[in-house]
Amino acid sequence: ILDGYRIVRELHASPASQLYLALDTESNHQVVLKTPSVNFEDDPGYLERFRHEEWVGRRIDSPHVVKMIEPARRRRFLYHVLEYLDGQTLRQWITTHSQPPLNEAQAILEQIARGIRAFHRLDMLHRDLKPENIHLDQHGTARIIDFGSVKIGGVAEIASSVKQTDLLGTRNYTAPEVLRGEPATTSADLFAFGV
């Protein structure tokens, strides 16, 4: 039990973070806890991005973006609370639906575009759009997940003691101009969406 959340099981682990299915012991609601990886405990840039991720998630209100939940109790550790989504990633869906009907694929793409628009309307760039960061629930609703690479307009211009030297996002989905070192714009998200 962590701050009143009973950990049920690990949902996903990557080198950057872990996701756990948890049960809120007071409300009995299922949630997801996202924890930072111990691999980056001494990386101030990573920790700063992890903290920004929650800030981003609380500001975007779209049915096509995963929702961050305000913790009901005081946190003693660094983690995020997210809504629990039952389903699969777009990558998993593509694997099992290699030749989907055009109208089904189009419906998914339209939802992803609405999610991207929710970011852009708040002057935010996702910067890591890829099939692994799109979730499809049991009803076919597509949601953008993982805000670890989001660029927040205005915040990015504020001087920070934390220098960003690594490429954020996934190289195969990164716009060529960003790979050349130019700043990401909404066009970079649209490039990744097209890929």
C-alpha angles and dihedrals in degrees: 000000000000117000091329096316115115109214108228101179145322113273100183139353128194133165088265105044149347130234121208131188105230138178120223101230093209102045098024089226121145114238138164122243116206115200129188119247119257085224087079102037090119096042108098092189092056093046091049091051090047090055092046089053091069092046090054094046093053093053101049114082109185133127085228098057124069112252125238114216125217106240111248092218138037111280121232093184139041112266141115128236115220135177113267112246119194112209139056144288120268087248090059091046092051090052092056096036104046093156106030122176111269093241091054093050091045092052091054093047092050090054092049089050090054090051091050089049090055089058095044094048088060091048093253130132119207094206095186106065111156136131091269089060095052118082125201117199128207091272095052096256112150120214131182112232138184114051097188095116099040116136111214114209112240093013091069090058094053112099112253130191086221111087117212110217105151127079111256117217130023118309096223090057097040119111114248094240090056090050087054089057100259118138118268117252133178086279089067091058090047090050090053090046090053092050 
